[in-house]
Amino acid sequence: MNNPSDLERIVMRRVRLIRILGLIISTVVLAALTLGATLWGIGREVWVSRVFQNAPTDWSHLPAFFIAAFTHTRFIVQVFAALTVASFIYLCHEVARFLASLLFRKTV
């Protein structure tokens, strides 16, 4: 006697659709896709292994080297680099928030 009515089936189908769309359209997925796309774009525009080969071995000179490399590259690579950093920071923020909600969950 557990046959769902037509109305219940329609409502539950819509609820499942909304939950799936919520997962697909979430900002975390958008940030992860942005991170992947920008890393791919940087890889297409820049020979990344050559950048690391040209990097100085002294750690104190690395910031100046990467700043110079960033400022002397094409505009699209600068945009990709900025988007990569922004999406990486956002993903780290969301992961930290998720872990904090798991660790510090209030028990009532």
C-alpha positions as CSV (number, residue, x, y, z in Angstrom):
1,M,0.0,0.0,0.0
2,N,3.0,2.3,-0.5
3,N,2.1,3.5,-4.0
4,P,2.9,7.2,-4.4
5,S,0.3,9.3,-6.0
6,D,1.0,11.2,-9.3
7,L,1.3,14.5,-7.4
8,E,3.9,13.0,-5.0
9,R,5.9,11.6,-7.9
10,I,5.9,15.0,-9.7
11,V,6.9,16.9,-6.5
12,M,9.7,14.4,-5.7
13,R,11.0,14.6,-9.3
14,R,11.2,18.3,-9.0
15,V,12.9,18.2,-5.6
16,R,15.5,15.8,-7.1
17,L,16.0,18.1,-10.1
18,I,16.5,21.1,-7.9
19,R,19.1,19.3,-5.7
20,I,21.0,18.2,-8.8
21,L,20.9,21.7,-10.3
22,G,22.1,23.1,-7.0
23,L,25.1,20.8,-7.1
24,I,25.9,21.6,-10.8
25,I,25.4,25.4,-10.5
26,S,27.2,25.8,-7.1
27,T,29.9,28.4,-6.8
28,V,32.4,25.8,-5.7
29,V,32.0,23.9,-8.9
30,L,32.2,27.1,-10.9
31,A,35.5,28.0,-9.0
32,A,36.9,24.5,-9.7
33,L,36.0,24.7,-13.4
34,T,37.5,28.2,-13.5
35,L,40.7,27.0,-11.8
36,G,41.0,24.1,-14.3
37,A,40.3,26.2,-17.3
38,T,42.8,29.0,-16.3
39,L,45.5,26.4,-15.6
40,W,44.9,24.9,-19.0
41,G,45.0,28.3,-20.6
42,I,48.3,29.2,-18.9
43,G,49.7,25.9,-20.0
44,R,48.7,26.7,-23.6
45,E,50.2,30.2,-23.5
46,V,53.4,29.7,-21.5
47,W,56.0,27.0,-21.6
48,V,55.8,26.5,-17.8
49,S,58.8,24.1,-17.5
50,R,61.0,26.8,-19.1
51,V,59.8,29.4,-16.5
52,F,60.9,27.1,-13.7
53,Q,64.2,26.3,-15.4
54,N,65.0,30.0,-15.6
55,A,64.0,30.6,-12.0
56,P,66.9,31.4,-9.7
57,T,68.0,28.8,-7.2
58,D,68.3,31.3,-4.4
59,W,65.0,31.6,-2.5
60,S,65.5,35.3,-1.8
61,H,65.4,36.1,-5.5
62,L,62.3,34.1,-6.3
63,P,59.7,36.9,-5.6
64,A,61.5,39.4,-7.8
65,F,61.8,36.8,-10.6
66,F,58.1,35.8,-10.6
67,I,57.0,39.5,-10.4
68,A,59.2,40.3,-13.4
69,A,57.9,37.2,-15.2
70,F,54.3,38.2,-14.5
71,T,54.8,41.8,-15.6
72,H,56.7,40.9,-18.8
73,T,54.1,38.4,-20.1
74,R,51.1,38.9,-22.3
75,F,47.9,40.4,-20.9
76,I,45.9,37.1,-21.3
77,V,48.4,35.2,-19.2
78,Q,48.1,37.9,-16.5
79,V,44.3,37.5,-16.5
80,F,44.6,33.7,-16.4
81,A,47.1,34.0,-13.5
82,A,44.8,36.4,-11.5
83,L,41.8,34.2,-12.1
84,T,43.8,31.1,-11.0
85,V,44.9,32.8,-7.8
86,A,41.4,34.1,-7.1
87,S,39.7,30.7,-7.7
88,F,42.3,28.9,-5.7
89,I,41.9,31.2,-2.7
90,Y,38.1,30.8,-3.0
91,L,38.3,27.0,-3.1
92,C,40.6,27.1,0.0
93,H,38.2,29.3,1.8
94,E,35.3,27.0,1.0
95,V,37.2,23.8,2.0
96,A,38.2,25.5,5.3
97,R,34.6,26.6,5.9
98,F,33.4,23.0,5.2
99,L,36.0,21.5,7.5
100,A,35.2,24.0,10.3
101,S,31.5,23.1,10.0
102,L,32.4,19.4,10.4
103,L,34.8,19.9,13.3
104,F,32.8,22.6,15.2
105,R,29.3,21.3,14.7
106,K,27.1,22.3,17.5
107,T,25.4,19.4,19.2
108,V,22.1,20.4,20.7
